[in-house]
Amino acid sequence: MLPSRLFYIYDPMCSWCYAFEASWRRLQSRLPERVQVTYVLGGLAPDTNEPMPEDLRIMIQQAWQKIEKTVPGVYFNYAFWTSNTPVRSTYPACRAILAARKQRAAAGVDMRCEIQKAYYLNALNPSRSETLIQCAREIGLDVALFAADLVGADIQAALEDELRLAGTLNAFAFPSLRFQYREKLYSIHVDYSDDEKMLNEIATIMA
């Protein structure tokens, strides 16, 4: 029997992906053994050095406030907005995930969590290489190798491959879940507080 596959399409700097972390962990722990999980980077915002426009800064902070009101236990450090020059670019953080994964398969998950911690709790800017290198150090990677990979052609090509896959999965909002079962692809509704609903949705498809 072909293994079933659950695709999790996300961006490490997406605040709603951060809000989904606890529910996602619970869902993963309850998945049937023959369901394989595949992470796919969606790439929320391409490379730029331009400071984030004021209206976008306001919109993102409003999203943080909405998350804090609707997802239990999720909080943000708003000092980020006064201690940094925000840049609307998530591709560097996406490449950091791939550079971590290149060193150690499981390090992609570790890097995602470390980037979220740096950004949302410690008010550091993951659009900057020095923040990403600090994250690599925190999770025990070879920092020199990571720094080289971060700007390397191989990692850029890998990111482009993942972005194409996200497009093939028709995932343009993050987080997204796609379940591949018997050569068919199903969209799973993302629930930020109730993993039971997502698990039941998957079980119904498999039944």
C-alpha positions in Angstrom: 0.0 0.0 0.0 1.3 3.4 -0.9 2.1 5.6 2.1 -0.2 8.5 2.7 1.5 11.9 2.9 0.5 15.0 4.9 2.1 18.2 3.5 2.6 21.1 5.9 3.1 24.3 3.9 4.4 27.2 6.0 6.7 30.1 6.3 9.0 30.5 9.3 8.1 34.2 9.6 4.3 33.8 9.2 2.6 34.7 12.5 -0.3 32.4 11.8 2.1 29.5 11.4 3.6 30.4 14.8 0.1 30.4 16.2 -0.5 26.9 14.7 2.6 25.3 16.4 0.9 23.8 19.4 -2.1 22.4 17.5 0.3 21.1 14.8 2.5 19.3 17.3 -0.6 17.6 18.8 -1.8 16.6 15.4 1.5 15.1 14.4 1.7 13.0 17.6 -1.6 11.4 16.8 -1.2 10.7 13.1 -1.4 7.0 12.0 2.1 5.6 11.5 1.6 5.2 7.7 1.0 8.9 7.3 4.3 10.6 6.3 4.8 14.3 7.1 6.5 16.5 4.5 7.4 20.1 5.2 7.2 22.6 2.3 8.3 26.2 2.4 5.8 28.6 1.0 7.9 31.7 0.8 5.7 34.5 2.1 7.8 37.5 0.9 10.7 37.6 -1.5 14.1 39.2 -1.0 14.3 42.9 -0.5 16.3 45.5 1.6 13.5 48.1 1.6 12.1 49.0 5.0 8.5 47.8 5.5 5.9 50.4 4.7 4.0 51.8 7.7 0.6 50.4 6.7 2.1 46.9 6.5 3.6 47.3 9.9 0.2 48.2 11.3 -1.5 45.3 9.5 1.0 42.8 10.9 0.7 44.1 14.4 -3.1 43.9 14.1 -2.7 40.3 13.1 -0.6 39.6 16.2 -3.3 41.2 18.3 -6.0 39.0 16.7 -3.9 35.9 17.2 -3.4 36.7 20.9 -7.2 37.1 21.3 -8.2 33.9 19.4 -5.4 31.4 20.0 -4.8 30.5 23.7 -1.3 30.7 25.0 0.2 32.6 22.0 2.0 35.9 22.7 4.2 38.3 20.8 7.0 40.7 21.9 6.0 44.0 20.3 9.5 45.5 21.1 10.4 44.0 17.7 8.7 47.1 16.0 10.8 49.6 17.9 14.1 47.8 18.2 14.4 46.9 14.5 14.0 48.3 11.0 11.4 45.7 9.8 11.9 44.4 6.3 9.2 42.4 4.4 11.4 39.6 3.4 11.0 36.0 4.5 13.1 34.2 1.9 16.3 34.5 4.0 14.5 32.6 6.9 13.3 30.0 4.4 16.8 29.5 3.1 17.9 29.1 6.7 15.5 26.2 7.1 17.0 24.5 4.1 20.6 25.2 5.1 19.8 23.6 8.5 18.1 20.7 6.9 21.2 20.1 4.7 23.3 19.6 7.8 20.8 17.4 9.7 17.4 16.3 8.5 15.6 17.1 11.8 17.3 20.5 12.1 14.8 22.0 9.8 12.2 21.7 12.5 14.7 23.0 15.1 15.5 26.0 13.0 11.9 26.8 12.4 11.3 26.9 16.2 14.4 28.9 16.8 13.5 31.5 14.2 10.1 31.9 15.7 11.6 32.2 19.2 14.0 34.9 17.9 11.4 36.8 16.1 8.3 36.6 18.2 9.7 36.3 21.7 13.2 37.9 21.6 12.3 40.7 19.1 15.2 39.8 16.7 15.0 40.3 13.0 15.1 37.0 11.0 15.4 38.9 7.7 19.0 39.6 8.8 21.8 37.0 8.3 23.3 37.7 11.8 20.0 36.6 13.4 19.8 33.4 11.3 23.5 32.6 12.1 22.7 33.1 15.8 19.8 30.7 15.4 22.1 28.1 13.8 24.5 28.5 16.7 21.7 28.0 19.2 20.7 24.6 17.6 24.2 23.3 17.4 24.9 23.6 13.7 28.3 24.1 12.0 28.0 27.9 11.8 30.6 28.5 9.2 29.0 25.9 6.9 25.6 27.3 7.6 26.7 30.8 6.8 28.2 29.7 3.4 25.1 27.6 2.5 22.8 30.4 3.4 24.0 32.4 0.4 24.9 29.5 -1.8 23.3 28.6 -5.1 22.3 25.1 -4.0 20.1 26.4 -1.2 18.6 29.0 -3.5 17.8 26.3 -6.0 16.3 24.1 -3.3 14.1 27.1 -2.2 12.8 27.5 -5.7 12.0 23.8 -5.9 9.9 24.1 -2.7 8.1 27.2 -3.9 7.2 25.4 -7.1 5.9 22.4 -5.0 3.8 24.7 -2.8 2.3 26.1 -6.0 1.6 22.6 -7.3 -0.2 21.9 -4.0 -2.2 25.0 -4.6 -1.1 26.4 -1.2 -0.8 30.2 -1.3 -1.9 31.0 2.2 0.0 29.8 5.3 -0.2 27.6 7.2 -1.8 25.1 4.8 -2.3 21.3 5.0 -2.6 19.0 2.0 -3.3 15.3 2.4 -2.2 12.9 -0.4 -4.1 9.6 -0.2 -4.3 7.1 -3.0 -3.0 9.6 -5.5 -5.6 12.2 -4.7 -4.9 15.4 -2.9 -7.2 16.8 -0.2 -7.2 20.2 1.6 -7.3 19.8 5.4 -8.9 22.7 7.3 -6.3 24.2 9.6 -7.6 24.5 13.2 -5.6 26.5 15.7 -7.0 25.0 18.8 -8.6 21.6 18.0 -6.3 19.0 16.5 -9.2 16.5 16.9 -11.1 18.1 14.0 -8.1 17.8 11.7 -7.4 14.2 12.7 -11.0 13.3 12.1 -10.9 14.9 8.7 -7.9 12.8 7.7 -9.5 9.6 9.2 -12.6 10.2 7.2 -10.6 10.4 4.0 -8.7 7.3 4.8 -12.0 5.4 5.6 
